[in-house]
Amino acid sequence: MEITMNTAAGNQATTGTHTEHENHPWTISVADHPQRVDSDQYKASRALMLKLVDTTTDWTFAPAPYQDHHGGGVWVKDTNGWLCLFLPLGIEWSAQFCADPAKVDQVRLCAARVIAAFPDTLHGYVEFGYEAGEQLLNTPIQTAEQVSDWTDSIFNASVPLPAGIHSGVLPTAAGYHHYPKPIVDIDHFRFDDFNLFVEDDNGLSVAVVPVAPRGSGDGRVRVLAAHPSSPYASHLVPPSGGQRAETTGHTEALAVEAEGAILAPDDKLAQQAFRRQQPQLA
């Protein structure tokens, strides 16, 4: 998978951007897990995850049916009920075999601090029939077996996602396993009538966002990511000499001028992006 991205500062007054580009394409197999036998730990955590998400009425990634993404989610309970938070790291099932127990233990310690802030959580797990939580949180991770237990536990394998959001590909869905997380996240908080993912003349995907607030009348869009074979990928490459150094306080940041990443309102991709906001002919 090769991805070309453009990232811009969140402040409209800031014009500096920088690009990220991978010059060595690679292929990753993620949609199907290697052949495996579901562990008892996994069966228990999956059952708990499904029970917990069923208690919510505002789960971002609804509706079911759900697959369980090993994404480092941790379910906690407060006075309003259950909610899912995310730890800094999630361990894919197939990645556990290169996981350093000492580093995974740092994730455990982080999870323990989160759970301690929500004292009703562990008892809530037990009420749903999951009794391994306290032992997992209190056991230092030192062996491959303990890494495996953590990987399949409610503290890691516990993010309920529909199949498309989990591992789908466009045009059907944008799955976390195939597209950069910052881009996929946009697809879950954008306006319903704005098309984040548009297509060039060759049917290749390009992700774009507006450059101005809704209702401004500005029909331009900024290219955030493009399939490497799309002509629009070139919009993310700054012109020769376009790099400049910016100094803020004691931090020096290298930015690039990438105005070419902004498409005019009459560009086909800009028109696709706003198509559903246009008046429809009778």
Kinemage of the C-alpha trace (Angstrom):
@kinemage 1
@onewidth
@group {chain A} dominant
@subgroup {mainchain}
@vectorlist {calphas} color= white
{ca met a 1} P 0.000 0.000 0.000
{ca glu a 2} L 1.344 3.425 -0.942
{ca ile a 3} L -0.238 6.561 0.388
{ca thr a 4} L 0.437 10.192 -0.353
{ca met a 5} L -0.899 12.635 2.212
{ca asn a 6} L -1.039 16.338 2.897
{ca thr a 7} L -1.476 17.584 6.459
{ca ala a 8} L -2.299 21.181 7.308
{ca ala a 9} L -2.372 23.065 10.581
{ca gly a 10} L -5.769 23.471 12.195
{ca asn a 11} L -5.490 27.265 12.265
{ca gln a 12} L -6.817 28.970 9.143
{ca ala a 13} L -4.347 31.797 9.624
{ca thr a 14} L -1.477 29.361 9.145
{ca thr a 15} L -0.548 28.700 5.526
{ca gly a 16} L 2.326 26.303 6.102
{ca thr a 17} L 1.766 22.633 5.311
{ca his a 18} L 3.938 19.580 5.049
{ca thr a 19} L 3.641 16.454 2.995
{ca glu a 20} L 4.223 12.821 3.795
{ca his a 21} L 5.137 10.470 0.987
{ca glu a 22} L 6.269 6.852 0.880
{ca asn a 23} L 8.524 6.052 -2.056
{ca his a 24} L 8.592 2.308 -1.466
{ca pro a 25} L 5.158 0.758 -2.078
{ca trp a 26} L 4.320 -2.297 -0.041
{ca thr a 27} L 1.506 -4.768 0.335
{ca ile a 28} L -0.064 -5.787 3.624
{ca ser a 29} L -2.494 -8.597 4.316
{ca val a 30} L -4.886 -7.494 7.013
{ca ala a 31} L -8.456 -8.395 6.103
{ca asp a 32} L -8.223 -11.993 7.261
{ca his a 33} L -6.449 -13.121 10.393
{ca pro a 34} L -4.045 -16.050 10.145
{ca gln a 35} L -5.604 -19.393 10.902
{ca arg a 36} L -6.044 -19.628 14.629
{ca val a 37} L -8.119 -21.148 17.365
{ca asp a 38} L -10.029 -18.604 19.415
{ca ser a 39} L -8.653 -18.531 22.932
{ca asp a 40} L -10.914 -18.618 25.973
{ca gln a 41} L -9.697 -15.102 26.756
{ca tyr a 42} L -10.770 -13.901 23.328
{ca lys a 43} L -14.190 -15.557 23.507
{ca ala a 44} L -14.821 -13.952 26.883
{ca ser a 45} L -13.702 -10.469 25.869
{ca arg a 46} L -15.685 -10.572 22.638
{ca ala a 47} L -18.822 -11.607 24.503
{ca leu a 48} L -18.305 -8.764 26.983
{ca met a 49} L -17.636 -6.229 24.213
{ca leu a 50} L -20.921 -7.096 22.497
{ca lys a 51} L -22.848 -6.829 25.766
{ca leu a 52} L -21.290 -3.455 26.564
{ca val a 53} L -21.871 -1.885 23.153
{ca asp a 54} L -25.482 -3.048 23.324
{ca thr a 55} L -25.946 -0.834 26.402
{ca thr a 56} L -25.012 2.288 24.437
{ca thr a 57} L -27.270 4.433 22.294
{ca asp a 58} L -24.554 6.706 20.902
{ca trp a 59} L -21.814 4.352 19.666
{ca thr a 60} L -19.969 6.228 16.919
{ca phe a 61} L -19.551 3.189 14.689
{ca ala a 62} L -23.082 1.782 14.870
{ca pro a 63} L -24.922 -0.191 13.650
{ca ala a 64} L -24.220 -3.855 14.298
{ca pro a 65} L -23.275 -6.522 13.410
{ca tyr a 66} L -19.801 -5.892 14.767
{ca gln a 67} L -16.380 -7.364 14.365
{ca asp a 68} L -13.912 -6.817 17.178
{ca his a 69} L -10.974 -4.650 16.244
{ca his a 70} L -7.814 -5.231 18.288
{ca gly a 71} L -7.476 -1.476 18.578
{ca gly a 72} L -6.523 -0.850 22.188
{ca gly a 73} L -9.994 0.104 23.299
{ca val a 74} L -10.857 0.012 26.979
{ca trp a 75} L -14.447 0.087 28.201
{ca val a 76} L -15.120 2.072 31.361
{ca lys a 77} L -18.224 2.805 33.392
{ca asp a 78} L -19.198 6.143 34.880
{ca thr a 79} L -22.459 7.439 36.332
{ca asn a 80} L -23.985 7.673 32.862
{ca gly a 81} L -23.113 4.135 31.774
{ca trp a 82} L -20.491 2.520 29.544
{ca leu a 83} L -18.146 4.209 27.107
{ca cys a 84} L -15.115 3.085 25.122
{ca leu a 85} L -11.802 4.935 25.404
{ca phe a 86} L -8.640 4.294 23.415
{ca leu a 87} L -5.219 3.500 24.814
{ca pro a 88} L -2.138 4.822 22.974
{ca leu a 89} L -1.387 1.430 21.405
{ca gly a 90} L -3.520 -1.365 20.021
{ca ile a 91} L -1.991 -4.786 19.335
{ca glu a 92} L -3.237 -6.674 16.301
{ca trp a 93} L -3.529 -10.423 16.883
{ca ser a 94} L -0.817 -11.163 14.308
{ca ala a 95} L 1.485 -8.487 15.792
{ca gln a 96} L 1.711 -10.087 19.212
{ca phe a 97} L 4.556 -12.321 18.098
{ca cys a 98} L 6.941 -9.374 17.786
{ca ala a 99} L 5.637 -7.618 20.894
{ca asp a 100} L 8.145 -6.888 23.637
{ca pro a 101} L 6.510 -7.925 26.952
{ca ala a 102} L 8.125 -4.995 28.730
{ca lys a 103} L 6.585 -2.527 26.276
{ca val a 104} L 3.197 -4.215 26.415
{ca asp a 105} L 3.421 -3.969 30.202
{ca gln a 106} L 3.619 -0.190 29.845
{ca val a 107} L 0.271 -0.355 28.039
{ca arg a 108} L -1.095 -2.449 30.929
{ca leu a 109} L 0.017 0.174 33.430
{ca cys a 110} L -1.668 2.874 31.380
{ca ala a 111} L -4.888 0.842 31.270
{ca ala a 112} L -4.732 0.316 35.030
{ca arg a 113} L -4.571 4.078 35.584
{ca val a 114} L -7.553 4.630 33.307
{ca ile a 115} L -9.610 1.949 35.044
{ca ala a 116} L -8.679 3.351 38.471
{ca ala a 117} L -10.331 6.616 37.464
{ca phe a 118} L -13.597 4.722 36.855
{ca pro a 119} L -14.039 2.596 40.003
{ca asp a 120} L -17.311 1.013 38.871
{ca thr a 121} L -15.691 -0.600 35.835
{ca leu a 122} L -14.249 -3.880 37.108
{ca his a 123} L -17.351 -4.699 39.128
{ca gly a 124} L -19.380 -3.923 36.035
{ca tyr a 125} L -17.344 -6.446 34.038
{ca val a 126} L -18.066 -9.098 36.640
{ca glu a 127} L -21.782 -8.341 36.480
{ca phe a 128} L -21.616 -9.193 32.778
{ca gly a 129} L -19.751 -12.439 33.497
{ca tyr a 130} L -16.198 -11.268 32.728
{ca glu a 131} L -14.007 -12.033 35.728
{ca ala a 132} L -10.492 -11.764 34.275
{ca gly a 133} L -10.238 -7.971 34.317
{ca glu a 134} L -8.710 -7.379 37.730
{ca gln a 135} L -6.153 -10.169 37.370
{ca leu a 136} L -5.072 -8.933 33.938
{ca leu a 137} L -4.596 -5.390 35.204
{ca asn a 138} L -2.615 -6.512 38.257
{ca thr a 139} L -0.324 -9.052 36.551
{ca pro a 140} L 2.984 -7.734 35.150
{ca ile a 141} L 3.450 -8.840 31.526
{ca gln a 142} L 6.701 -10.727 31.250
{ca thr a 143} L 6.077 -13.680 28.931
{ca ala a 144} L 4.738 -14.342 25.436
{ca glu a 145} L 1.745 -16.111 26.966
{ca gln a 146} L 0.895 -13.033 29.020
{ca val a 147} L 1.230 -10.875 25.894
{ca ser a 148} L -1.248 -13.199 24.191
{ca asp a 149} L -3.681 -12.936 27.090
{ca trp a 150} L -3.500 -9.155 26.984
{ca thr a 151} L -3.893 -9.056 23.200
{ca asp a 152} L -7.156 -11.009 23.381
{ca ser a 153} L -8.450 -9.229 26.487
{ca ile a 154} L -11.150 -6.611 26.922
{ca phe a 155} L -8.351 -4.037 27.244
{ca asn a 156} L -7.205 -4.531 23.642
{ca ala a 157} L -9.572 -6.658 21.524
{ca ser a 158} L -12.616 -4.624 22.346
{ca val a 159} L -13.435 -2.056 19.662
{ca pro a 160} L -16.710 -3.051 17.959
{ca leu a 161} L -16.622 -2.106 14.271
{ca pro a 162} L -18.842 -3.064 11.353
{ca ala a 163} L -16.926 -5.054 8.744
{ca gly a 164} L -16.596 -2.112 6.354
{ca ile a 165} L -15.102 0.258 8.918
{ca his a 166} L -12.838 -2.525 10.151
{ca ser a 167} L -11.250 -3.702 6.906
{ca gly a 168} L -13.326 -2.408 3.992
{ca val a 169} L -12.006 -0.767 0.847
{ca leu a 170} L -13.541 1.895 -1.330
{ca pro a 171} L -15.953 2.330 -2.990
{ca thr a 172} L -17.814 0.176 -0.444
{ca ala a 173} L -16.186 1.445 2.753
{ca ala a 174} L -13.044 3.022 4.183
{ca gly a 175} L -11.579 0.585 6.674
{ca tyr a 176} L -9.007 1.402 9.315
{ca his a 177} L -6.788 -1.377 8.002
{ca his a 178} L -6.521 0.213 4.573
{ca tyr a 179} L -6.560 3.987 4.985
{ca pro a 180} L -4.733 6.398 7.329
{ca lys a 181} L -6.591 6.788 10.617
{ca pro a 182} L -6.779 10.608 10.446
{ca ile a 183} L -8.566 10.290 7.099
{ca val a 184} L -10.933 7.521 8.207
{ca asp a 185} L -11.817 9.511 11.322
{ca ile a 186} L -13.017 12.404 9.148
{ca asp a 187} L -15.498 10.062 7.506
{ca his a 188} L -17.215 9.660 10.874
{ca phe a 189} L -17.619 13.337 11.785
{ca arg a 190} L -18.107 15.015 8.379
{ca phe a 191} L -21.430 16.496 7.246
{ca asp a 192} L -23.519 13.794 5.607
{ca asp a 193} L -23.855 15.844 2.421
{ca phe a 194} L -20.116 16.352 1.951
{ca asn a 195} L -18.194 13.718 -0.004
{ca leu a 196} L -14.833 13.139 1.642
{ca phe a 197} L -13.756 10.452 -0.815
{ca val a 198} L -14.015 11.431 -4.460
{ca glu a 199} L -12.646 9.835 -7.630
{ca asp a 200} L -10.431 11.047 -10.451
{ca asp a 201} L -11.098 10.240 -14.103
{ca asn a 202} L -9.474 6.834 -13.630
{ca gly a 203} L -11.670 5.896 -10.679
{ca leu a 204} L -8.838 6.278 -8.154
{ca ser a 205} L -9.693 7.556 -4.678
{ca val a 206} L -8.772 11.017 -3.462
{ca ala a 207} L -9.673 12.478 -0.056
{ca val a 208} L -10.566 16.178 0.043
{ca val a 209} L -11.879 18.663 2.621
{ca pro a 210} L -13.317 22.202 2.316
{ca val a 211} L -10.959 25.140 2.796
{ca ala a 212} L -13.607 27.423 4.318
{ca pro a 213} L -16.495 27.157 6.790
{ca arg a 214} L -19.863 25.797 5.724
{ca gly a 215} L -22.055 28.492 4.191
{ca ser a 216} L -19.117 30.687 3.111
{ca gly a 217} L -19.759 30.100 -0.581
{ca asp a 218} L -16.151 29.011 -1.083
{ca gly a 219} L -16.212 25.910 -3.272
{ca arg a 220} L -12.515 25.114 -3.102
{ca val a 221} L -11.223 21.926 -1.509
{ca arg a 222} L -7.872 20.791 -0.180
{ca val a 223} L -6.442 17.426 -1.199
{ca leu a 224} L -5.446 15.467 1.924
{ca ala a 225} L -4.619 12.094 0.443
{ca ala a 226} L -4.514 10.542 -2.986
{ca his a 227} L -3.899 7.160 -4.517
{ca pro a 228} L -0.246 7.239 -5.617
{ca ser a 229} L -1.239 6.500 -9.227
{ca ser a 230} L -3.714 9.384 -9.343
{ca pro a 231} L -2.641 12.590 -11.113
{ca tyr a 232} L -3.861 14.393 -8.000
{ca ala a 233} L -0.989 12.888 -6.004
{ca ser a 234} L 1.233 15.432 -7.739
{ca his a 235} L -0.754 18.205 -6.049
{ca leu a 236} L 0.743 17.057 -2.761
{ca val a 237} L 4.346 17.439 -3.907
{ca pro a 238} L 5.676 20.970 -3.268
{ca pro a 239} L 7.400 22.814 -6.119
{ca ser a 240} L 11.183 22.901 -6.195
{ca gly a 241} L 12.453 25.221 -3.527
{ca gly a 242} L 9.079 25.265 -1.830
{ca gln a 243} L 10.455 24.309 1.563
{ca arg a 244} L 10.985 26.932 4.196
{ca ala a 245} L 11.942 26.897 7.841
{ca glu a 246} L 9.601 28.352 10.415
{ca thr a 247} L 10.693 29.183 13.932
{ca thr a 248} L 8.208 29.363 16.789
{ca gly a 249} L 9.719 29.938 20.213
{ca his a 250} L 12.450 27.366 20.637
{ca thr a 251} L 10.997 24.956 18.074
{ca glu a 252} L 12.086 24.994 14.464
{ca ala a 253} L 9.677 23.250 12.117
{ca leu a 254} L 10.270 22.495 8.460
{ca ala a 255} L 7.161 23.261 6.419
{ca val a 256} L 6.433 23.358 2.703
{ca glu a 257} L 4.337 25.607 0.538
{ca ala a 258} L 1.730 23.322 -1.015
{ca glu a 259} L -0.877 25.665 -2.462
{ca gly a 260} L -1.207 23.207 -5.343
{ca ala a 261} L -3.082 20.959 -2.926
{ca ile a 262} L -6.035 23.375 -3.101
{ca leu a 263} L -8.415 22.716 -5.986
{ca ala a 264} L -10.541 25.385 -7.631
{ca pro a 265} L -14.358 25.244 -7.352
{ca asp a 266} L -14.657 24.173 -10.984
{ca asp a 267} L -12.330 21.203 -10.543
{ca lys a 268} L -14.181 17.931 -11.051
{ca leu a 269} L -13.165 16.684 -7.608
{ca ala a 270} L -14.343 19.854 -5.885
{ca gln a 271} L -17.662 19.533 -7.672
{ca gln a 272} L -17.947 15.894 -6.574
{ca ala a 273} L -17.213 16.872 -2.982
{ca phe a 274} L -20.096 19.363 -2.794
{ca arg a 275} L -22.464 17.605 -5.193
{ca arg a 276} L -25.007 16.636 -2.540
{ca gln a 277} L -25.173 20.234 -1.313
{ca gln a 278} L -26.306 21.502 -4.708
{ca pro a 279} L -29.997 22.016 -5.532
{ca gln a 280} L -31.382 18.964 -7.285
{ca leu a 281} L -33.274 19.419 -10.534
{ca ala a 282} L -36.897 18.328 -10.414
